[in-house]
Amino acid sequence: MFGNLKTEEIEEVLGSQLIGRIGCNAYNTTYVVPISYAYDGEYVYCHTYEGLKIIMMRANPNICFEVDTMDDMANWRSVITWGIFEELTNAEDQKKAIQILNSRKLSGTVSETLQLSPQWPFPPDSVDEVNGIMFRIKLYEKTGRFEKSEAHHFCGV
């Protein structure tokens, strides 16, 4: 069975995953890239380093953000959102982003890109100790689809 996700199901998918995909477009180029994130119900928060996605989002802050879950080929959920990129440059916004990112529930495997500091997941004493770029995406539209076999129950649903 195929269908549209309800609002609460869209929120559950966004809030339960660690990896999403940013789609951005600038300079006659479209770019889609995975990124670790945290979602607070309004914004998607991310930490990254200078590179093509930042250059493109600075040039055109209108982005698409996608998250999915897949139990198997017949049981999946996909959420697509649209939003506005906001680079966080003041200490108060950066501190809030660090707190939200550090409060994510993580699986047992952590990579270098999921860490905000060498001591992570313990927050640094100062936002000045976090290298890289903190940003958030203000979501303004969300949609979701699913496929589900008759006998299957999604995790958490």
Sequence and secondary structure as in RCSB ss.txt:
>XXXX:A:sequence
MFGNLKTEEIEEVLGSQLIGRIGCNAYNTTYVVPISYAYDGEYVYCHTYEGLKIIMMRANPNICFEVDTMDDMAN
WRSVITWGIFEELTNAEDQKKAIQILNSRKLSGTVSETLQLSPQWPFPPDSVDEVNGIMFRIKLYEKTGRFEKSE
AHHFCGV
>XXXX:A:secstr
 EEE  HHHHHHHHHH SEEEEEEEETTEEEEEEEE EE SSEEEEEE SSHHHHHHHH  EEEEEEEEEEETTE
EEEEEEEEEEEEE SHHHHHHHHHHHHT    S   GGG SSTTTTS  SSGGG  SEEEEEEEEEEEEEEE  T
T   TT 
